Each structure stands twice: as C-alpha cells, then as structure tokens.
Amino acid sequence: MRLGVDAALVGGALVPGDVEVADGAVSRIGISARGGRGTAVPGFVDLQVNGLAGVDLLDTDAAGYMRVGEALLAGGVTAYLPTFVTSPEARTIEALRGIPAETVGPRLLGAHLEGPFISGSRLGMHTAADRRDPDAALLERLLDAAPVSLVTLAPELPGAHDLIRMLRARGVVVSLGHTDATAKQANAAFDLGARAVTHVFNAMRPFRHRDPGVVGAALARDDVVVQMILDEVHLARETALVVWRAARGRVALVSDSTAFPGGRTAEGVLAGGLQPLIDGVRRLVELGAPLGEAVGAVTEVPARLLGLADVGVLTPGARADLVVLGDGLEVERVLVDGVDRLG
C-alpha cells in the first residue's frame, strides 16, 4: 500500500516522494509518484498522559483506555506512557495492574510513575498526604505490579540515590521532577544515571543566576532530555525559546494531558496540559524550529530516551506507525502497524 504523500520526514530531513507500507512495516520511501499530498512523519510518542477525553487513567478499565487511545490517535500519537501521579499505594498498584496487556489504539510503552517520591515543597497538584520519601520496598512493589518505563522523582530526598541505582539496574528511565534540588544535587543524580527532567521549569526550583537548580543543570548538560509542555500556559514564549535553543536535539514535548482540560487552579497551581502534541509541534515551528526538529521532539527524542529503536522513526524496515500531516501541520491520517486508525 502506498500512502499517496509527496514527501516523508526521514532522520529529520524531507525526502521527496511517496511511502510504501507492507506487512505492518515501511518497505520503501522516496517513490516517484504524481499527485501526492501531505508529508509522512513518524507516529508521535507522548511520555506523559494522565488521562484524556474524560478518562482518568488512575481509575479506569479497558474501555477507558480505548477512549483515551482514540483521542490520542486523533492528535497523531501512536505510542505513549500511561502516567500515574502521586496516590495511595493501593490505588497506584491497582492502576498499574489495570494497564491492558495488549495495545488499545496507540502502543502502550509501559507506565510513567510521577511520584510518590517527590518534594513536599514542589507538589503542584500532587497530594501531600500521599507523598513519600524514598522507600526501596515500596518501589519494588510498584515495579512488580506492571512494566514501568519511567519514574519521576526528587533527587535531593534522603535515599533517592539508592532508588536511582535500583531503577537503572532494572532498565527504568529516571527523570527529575517535582523537586527543589540544587544544580549540585541534580548533577549528582545525572551522574548516577538520571536522564531527563519532567516538565522543565514547572514544579521545580526556579532558575536563578547564582542558583540555577535542576533547570540550569539540565540545560547545561548534553546527556539529559528536557521534557517540556508547550501550550502557552506552562511556559512563556521566551522561556520555551530558551529551552529549545539551549537543548536542541534533546527536547521532548509532552502533553501532560488529564481527564479534563488542565489549566490554572484558583490557587494559581497549574493542573495538567491544555493541548495535544501536534499543537506543540506547530508552536515549536512558530518559534523557529525546523520541521524536522519539531517533529523529532515528539518522535525520535522521546523514543531515544526510552531506548526504543523501532519507535519514533520512519525508515525502511521500521514499524509503520505513521502520521500524514497537511500543509498546515494538521493530522490528516494515522497508521499503527500500517493500518489506518482514523475514520
């Protein structure tokens, strides 16, 4: 099957011509054809999905995952991490065990535990009563409940270094977030193997010229993926531009979507993202990012963070998880394993 596009984004560069898909994989690119329309790009990868379409992934079933999956596909997401915020242990374990064993819509890449090992002074919308200091036995119980791919924690907490070592030994990616860590504390965690920051600038120690905190440490390094919510609420335009310019090639856009549209509470606390990843891609392009880099922030970069070679790429032999974008970067078509999933 040919997609009928006039170009494909391959390794960040536009390759003229059509794309052919066979047996669930990309078979050929750059095929000469007339009348093609749109650009084929890899399917999007979202590292932080708390819920969507009225569904909270902490309290749902297979039908709820189906609803979330349909909403994600509409925005071009073909793989994601169900994300569970700080909650009572029993509730989190039940949610982990409730992740469907088989893909429901987009690929399920394992859970993202955003807590409970976070700072009491940087809670955001997380509940103080359920926050915990690092506890290896608790972490073991959570990891045993279901496949976990990413854990967000505060590295300055007593015992956090032991958890980082434990997570890395089990192949789990560690991200720093909801933290009051100094740059020195953040760098110590990065040196131990932490490889990302969760929604940069939000729910973390502010960047100051003599106290740069986690933000400064992450932006100054070359080995840290900087996750960013780009919805014109969580970050000012200038702040987002600074992040992109400082961390080009290692910025991962996340939606931080919730059951209902997030925003700012009456207390001024930000509660989840407002817009799908495709809007972040458009916004990054508006800030001056080349299309290849903007798309890479929702494909190759998050996939690389998770250590996945067959996700977030468009090359011959790769899975045919693809999105066709129109001239205005609107999602026109979405394929998972080469099968159309819209309409």
RODO-2510 file (C-alpha; in nm, 4 decimals, decimal comma):
residues 343
     n   res          X          Y          Z
     1     m     0,0000     0,0000     0,0000
     2     r     0,1224     0,3473    -0,0869
     3     l     0,0318     0,6443     0,1314
     4     g    -0,0125     0,8919    -0,1540
     5     v     0,2136     1,1562     0,0065
     6     d     0,4539     1,3873    -0,1696
     7     a     0,7315     1,3679     0,0921
     8     a     0,8451     1,1883     0,4063
     9     l     1,0417     1,3079     0,7051
    10     v     1,3346     1,0689     0,7400
    11     g     1,6011     1,1306     1,0014
    12     g     1,4890     1,4916     1,0303
    13     a     1,5187     1,5605     0,6546
    14     l     1,2433     1,5769     0,3939
    15     v     1,2703     1,3079     0,1268
    16     p     1,0545     1,3776    -0,1812
    17     g     0,8264     1,1017    -0,2988
    18     d     0,5726     0,8531    -0,1729
    19     v     0,5983     0,5916     0,1049
    20     e     0,5069     0,2259     0,0693
    21     v     0,3896     0,0089     0,3565
    22     a     0,3749    -0,3719     0,3590
    23     d     0,3115    -0,6271     0,6353
    24     g     0,2963    -0,3609     0,9044
    25     a     0,6326    -0,2071     0,8183
    26     v     0,7718     0,0669     0,5971
    27     s     0,9002    -0,1038     0,2830
    28     r     1,0074     0,1852     0,0578
    29     i     1,0436     0,5625     0,0687
    30     g     1,1117     0,8261    -0,1970
    31     i     0,8952     0,6523    -0,4548
    32     s     0,8393     0,8620    -0,7645
    33     a     0,4703     0,9446    -0,7974
    34     r     0,2442     1,2211    -0,9198
    35     g    -0,0331     1,3923    -0,7322
    36     g     0,0947     1,3151    -0,3837
    37     r    -0,0410     1,5182    -0,0940
    38     g     0,0879     1,5698     0,2579
    39     t     0,4010     1,4701     0,4456
    40     a     0,4532     1,1351     0,6160
    41     v     0,6253     1,1540     0,9566
    42     p     0,6829     0,9022     1,2355
    43     g     0,3971     0,8498     1,4803
    44     f     0,4178     1,0675     1,7911
    45     v     0,5354     0,9402     2,1301
    46     d     0,3889     1,1014     2,4441
    47     l     0,5793     1,0417     2,7678
    48     q     0,3134     1,1880     2,9972
    49     v    -0,0547     1,1004     2,9591
    50     n    -0,2524     1,1112     3,2836
    51     g    -0,5846     1,0806     3,1052
    52     l    -0,7917     1,2287     2,8269
    53     a    -1,1468     1,2521     2,6934
    54     g    -1,2978     1,2438     3,0412
    55     v    -1,0961     0,9358     3,1436
    56     d    -0,8512     0,9368     3,4368
    57     l    -0,6046     0,6524     3,3835
    58     l    -0,5726     0,6110     3,7600
    59     d    -0,9343     0,4914     3,7730
    60     t    -1,0345     0,3220     3,4503
    61     d    -1,0662    -0,0050     3,2614
    62     a    -1,0026    -0,1359     2,9108
    63     a    -1,2942     0,0685     2,7767
    64     g    -1,1385     0,3812     2,9262
    65     y    -0,8059     0,3021     2,7631
    66     m    -0,9912     0,2648     2,4339
    67     r    -1,1404     0,6138     2,4711
    68     v    -0,8040     0,7630     2,5615
    69     g    -0,6423     0,5801     2,2710
    70     e    -0,8943     0,7134     2,0208
    71     a    -0,8386     1,0694     2,1412
    72     l    -0,4611     1,0304     2,1246
    73     l    -0,4733     0,8862     1,7737
    74     a    -0,6735     1,1870     1,6582
    75     g    -0,3752     1,4009     1,7563
    76     g    -0,1152     1,1785     1,5911
    77     v     0,0038     0,9880     1,8994
    78     t     0,0804     0,6241     1,8161
    79     a     0,2647     0,5333     2,1392
    80     y     0,2502     0,6636     2,4957
    81     l     0,3201     0,6140     2,8635
    82     p     0,0129     0,5935     3,0897
    83     t     0,1140     0,8276     3,3718
    84     f     0,0125     0,7931     3,7355
    85     v     0,0555     1,0828     3,9759
    86     t     0,1228     1,0545     4,3492
    87     s    -0,1572     0,8476     4,5019
    88     p    -0,2122     0,5939     4,7813
    89     e    -0,0102     0,2784     4,7193
    90     a    -0,3132     0,0529     4,6761
    91     r    -0,4679     0,2866     4,4191
    92     t    -0,1452     0,3124     4,2199
    93     i    -0,0919    -0,0645     4,2197
    94     e    -0,4495    -0,1207     4,1070
    95     a    -0,3981     0,1299     3,8251
    96     l    -0,0736    -0,0392     3,7211
    97     r    -0,2381    -0,3791     3,7155
    98     g    -0,5202    -0,2315     3,5085
    99     i    -0,2986    -0,1400     3,2134
   100     p    -0,4217    -0,3562     2,9228
   101     a    -0,1879    -0,6403     2,8300
   102     e    -0,2405    -0,5691     2,4611
   103     t    -0,2259    -0,2432     2,2719
   104     v    -0,5517    -0,0497     2,2772
   105     g    -0,5161     0,2051     1,9966
   106     p    -0,1684     0,3564     2,0327
   107     r     0,1140     0,1384     2,1652
   108     l     0,1450     0,1195     2,5419
   109     l     0,5138     0,1613     2,6218
   110     g     0,4980     0,0962     2,9971
   111     a     0,3921     0,3185     3,2829
   112     h     0,5301     0,6526     3,3967
   113     l     0,5236     0,6869     3,7753
   114     e     0,5187     1,0593     3,8514
   115     g     0,5784     1,0171     4,2234
   116     p     0,5332     0,9379     4,5037
   117     f     0,8994     1,0172     4,5800
   118     i     0,8748     1,3917     4,5253
   119     s     0,9425     1,7124     4,7187
   120     g     0,6823     1,8355     4,9628
   121     s     0,7638     2,1912     4,8570
   122     r     0,7108     2,1264     4,4832
   123     l     0,3916     1,9235     4,4846
   124     g     0,1947     2,1061     4,2184
   125     m    -0,1368     1,9205     4,2090
   126     h     0,0032     1,6118     4,3829
   127     t    -0,1397     1,5346     4,7267
   128     a     0,0866     1,5922     5,0249
   129     a    -0,0662     1,3051     5,2202
   130     d     0,0438     1,0518     4,9582
   131     r     0,3942     1,1873     4,9010
   132     r     0,6684     0,9555     5,0270
   133     d     1,0379     0,9763     5,0998
   134     p     1,2370     0,7185     4,9019
   135     d     1,1437     0,3675     5,0087
   136     a     1,3066     0,0759     4,8236
   137     a     1,0447    -0,1771     4,9376
   138     l     0,7596     0,0444     4,8159
   139     l     0,9337     0,0990     4,4850
   140     e     0,9784    -0,2769     4,4437
   141     r     0,6082    -0,3324     4,4980
   142     l     0,5208    -0,0682     4,2391
   143     l     0,7657    -0,2054     3,9829
   144     d     0,6362    -0,5587     4,0343
   145     a     0,2766    -0,4532     3,9638
   146     a     0,3303    -0,3808     3,5914
   147     p     0,6009    -0,2824     3,3427
   148     v     0,7285     0,0645     3,4361
   149     s     0,9388     0,2575     3,1857
   150     l     0,9854     0,5975     3,3531
   151     v     0,9890     0,7261     3,7108
   152     t     0,9881     1,0928     3,8109
   153     l     1,1464     1,1644     4,1490
   154     a     1,3155     1,4365     4,3536
   155     p     1,6882     1,3577     4,3810
   156     e     1,7512     1,5662     4,6936
   157     l     1,5401     1,3401     4,9140
   158     p     1,7242     1,1072     5,1540
   159     g     1,7730     0,7709     4,9877
   160     a     1,6965     0,8970     4,6357
   161     h     2,0370     0,7892     4,5058
   162     d     1,9651     0,4307     4,6068
   163     l     1,6375     0,4438     4,4141
   164     i     1,8133     0,5812     4,1061
   165     r     2,0639     0,2942     4,1153
   166     m     1,7821     0,0453     4,1658
   167     l     1,5776     0,1836     3,8772
   168     r     1,8702     0,1930     3,6396
   169     a     1,9567    -0,1673     3,7286
   170     r     1,6040    -0,2637     3,6221
   171     g     1,6218    -0,0659     3,2991
   172     v     1,3815     0,2070     3,4122
   173     v     1,4474     0,5646     3,2976
   174     v     1,4780     0,8203     3,5786
   175     s     1,3540     1,1762     3,5332
   176     l     1,3928     1,4570     3,7860
   177     g     1,0768     1,6465     3,8665
   178     h     0,8601     1,7927     4,1419
   179     t     1,1911     1,8774     4,3027
   180     d     1,3663     2,1514     4,4951
   181     a     1,7116     2,0163     4,4065
   182     t     2,0068     2,2472     4,3589
   183     a     2,2217     2,2207     4,0489
   184     k     2,4779     2,0228     4,2505
   185     q     2,2140     1,7753     4,3653
   186     a     2,0718     1,7469     4,0145
   187     n     2,4151     1,6860     3,8625
   188     a     2,4848     1,4157     4,1182
   189     a     2,1645     1,2410     4,0086
   190     f     2,2505     1,2800     3,6410
   191     d     2,5941     1,1341     3,7098
   192     l     2,4206     0,8313     3,8642
   193     g     2,2134     0,7774     3,5518
   194     a     1,9057     1,0016     3,5695
   195     r     1,8473     1,1035     3,2094
   196     a     1,5631     1,3563     3,1938
   197     v     1,3693     1,6336     3,3651
   198     t     0,9901     1,6283     3,3864
   199     h     0,8016     1,9345     3,2512
   200     v     1,1004     2,1676     3,2770
   201     f     1,0573     2,4821     3,4902
   202     n     0,7263     2,3567     3,6293
   203     a     0,7198     2,2160     3,9849
   204     m     1,0931     2,2602     4,0349
   205     r     1,3394     2,5017     4,1936
   206     p     1,3399     2,8297     3,9972
   207     f     1,6389     2,9155     3,7797
   208     r     1,8444     3,1956     3,9354
   209     h     2,1752     3,3373     3,8203
   210     r     2,3681     3,2016     4,1209
   211     d     2,1329     2,9161     4,1979
   212     p     2,0385     2,7542     3,8645
   213     g     1,8779     2,4455     4,0169
   214     v     1,7617     2,1452     3,8146
   215     v     1,6783     2,3643     3,5151
   216     g     2,0286     2,5050     3,4845
   217     a     2,1914     2,1668     3,5375
   218     a     1,9745     2,0030     3,2696
   219     l     2,0193     2,2772     3,0115
   220     a     2,3957     2,2874     3,0651
   221     r     2,4497     1,9157     3,0023
   222     d     2,4500     1,7221     2,6746
   223     d     2,3156     1,3928     2,8129
   224     v     1,9793     1,4991     2,9551
   225     v     1,6444     1,5002     2,7750
   226     v     1,4409     1,8087     2,8616
   227     q     1,0674     1,7399     2,8675
   228     m     0,8577     2,0486     2,8007
   229     i     0,4862     2,1347     2,7966
   230     l     0,4400     2,3810     2,5121
   231     d     0,0853     2,5126     2,5489
   232     e     0,1441     2,8871     2,6086
   233     v     0,0378     2,8448     2,9724
   234     h     0,3087     2,6401     3,1405
   235     l     0,5909     2,8413     2,9848
   236     a     0,6203     3,1881     2,8374
   237     r     0,7139     3,2009     2,4710
   238     e     1,0582     3,3373     2,5540
   239     t     1,1189     3,0641     2,8095
   240     a     1,0273     2,7934     2,5599
   241     l     1,2608     2,9518     2,3053
   242     v     1,5476     2,9497     2,5568
   243     v     1,4851     2,5811     2,6300
   244     w     1,4823     2,4879     2,2642
   245     r     1,7947     2,6879     2,1811
   246     a     1,9867     2,5507     2,4800
   247     a     1,8799     2,1894     2,4312
   248     r     1,8280     2,1432     2,0582
   249     g     1,8099     1,7771     1,9714
   250     r     1,7193     1,6697     2,3260
   251     v     1,3870     1,8444     2,3859
   252     a     1,0868     1,6126     2,4193
   253     l     0,7437     1,7712     2,4077
   254     v     0,4845     1,6157     2,6383
   255     s     0,1131     1,6811     2,6635
   256     d     0,0713     1,6115     3,0381
   257     s    -0,2911     1,5588     2,9407
   258     t    -0,5556     1,4934     3,2036
   259     a    -0,9100     1,3569     3,2057
   260     f    -1,0429     1,7064     3,1516
   261     p    -0,8531     2,0045     3,0062
   262     g    -0,5978     2,1310     3,2560
   263     g    -0,5139     2,4891     3,3312
   264     r    -0,4588     2,7070     3,6318
   265     t    -0,6485     2,6463     3,9552
   266     a    -0,7913     2,9204     4,1750
   267     e    -0,4746     2,8920     4,3844
   268     g    -0,2588     2,9585     4,0777
   269     v    -0,1313     2,5985     4,0534
   270     l    -0,1037     2,4550     3,7022
   271     a    -0,3035     2,1355     3,6600
   272     g    -0,2116     1,9370     3,3510
   273     g    -0,1571     2,0334     2,9909
   274     l    -0,4087     2,2101     2,7708
   275     q    -0,3338     2,0902     2,4192
   276     p    -0,2279     1,7825     2,2193
   277     l     0,1256     1,7245     2,0991
   278     i     0,0522     1,8368     1,7428
   279     d    -0,0183     2,1855     1,8760
   280     g     0,3205     2,1809     2,0463
   281     v     0,4839     2,0835     1,7175
   282     r     0,3182     2,3766     1,5407
   283     r     0,4190     2,6107     1,8212
   284     l     0,7801     2,4942     1,8088
   285     v     0,7855     2,5609     1,4341
   286     e     0,6435     2,9078     1,5002
   287     l     0,9328     2,9670     1,7421
   288     g     1,1745     2,8988     1,4579
   289     a     1,2484     2,5289     1,4861
   290     p     1,2905     2,3447     1,1553
   291     l     1,0094     2,0973     1,0908
   292     g     1,2443     1,8030     1,1331
   293     e     1,3499     1,9162     1,4803
   294     a     0,9944     1,9987     1,5866
   295     v     0,8701     1,6558     1,4814
   296     g     1,1775     1,4962     1,6366
   297     a     1,0721     1,6412     1,9722
   298     v     0,7631     1,4175     1,9669
   299     t     0,9158     1,1160     1,7917
   300     e     1,2870     1,0396     1,7892
   301     v     1,3838     1,2174     2,1132
   302     p     1,1249     1,0559     2,3450
   303     a     1,1826     0,7164     2,1794
   304     r     1,5571     0,7522     2,2286
   305     l     1,5073     0,8363     2,5960
   306     l     1,3169     0,5091     2,6379
   307     g     1,5836     0,3171     2,4481
   308     l     1,3460     0,2200     2,1658
   309     a     1,4992     0,1830     1,8218
   310     d     1,1804     0,0838     1,6376
   311     v     0,9528     0,3634     1,7602
   312     g     0,9513     0,7283     1,6511
   313     v     1,1359     0,6627     1,3236
   314     l     1,0417     0,6403     0,9562
   315     t     1,2876     0,4207     0,7690
   316     p     1,2585     0,1072     0,5546
   317     g     1,2015    -0,1899     0,7834
   318     a     1,0655     0,0178     1,0719
   319     r     0,7169    -0,0292     1,2108
   320     a     0,4616     0,1542     1,0035
   321     d     0,3424     0,3762     1,2881
   322     l     0,2980     0,6894     1,0814
   323     v     0,1207     1,0232     1,0635
   324     v     0,0377     1,2171     0,7496
   325     l     0,0474     1,5938     0,8064
   326     g    -0,1207     1,8519     0,5864
   327     d     0,0297     2,1814     0,4762
   328     g    -0,0873     2,3476     0,7998
   329     l     0,0636     2,0648     1,0078
   330     e    -0,2799     1,9249     1,0781
   331     v    -0,3139     1,5493     1,1343
   332     e    -0,4809     1,4001     0,8256
   333     r    -0,4064     1,0315     0,8641
   334     v    -0,2688     0,8000     1,1351
   335     l    -0,1438     0,4438     1,0899
   336     v    -0,0421     0,1861     1,3505
   337     d     0,1269    -0,1237     1,2107
   338     g     0,0340     0,0042     0,8664
   339     v    -0,3384     0,0101     0,9432
   340     d    -0,5370     0,3344     0,9171
   341     r    -0,6710     0,4263     1,2588
   342     l    -0,8726     0,7414     1,1849
   343     g    -1,2185     0,7386     1,0377
***
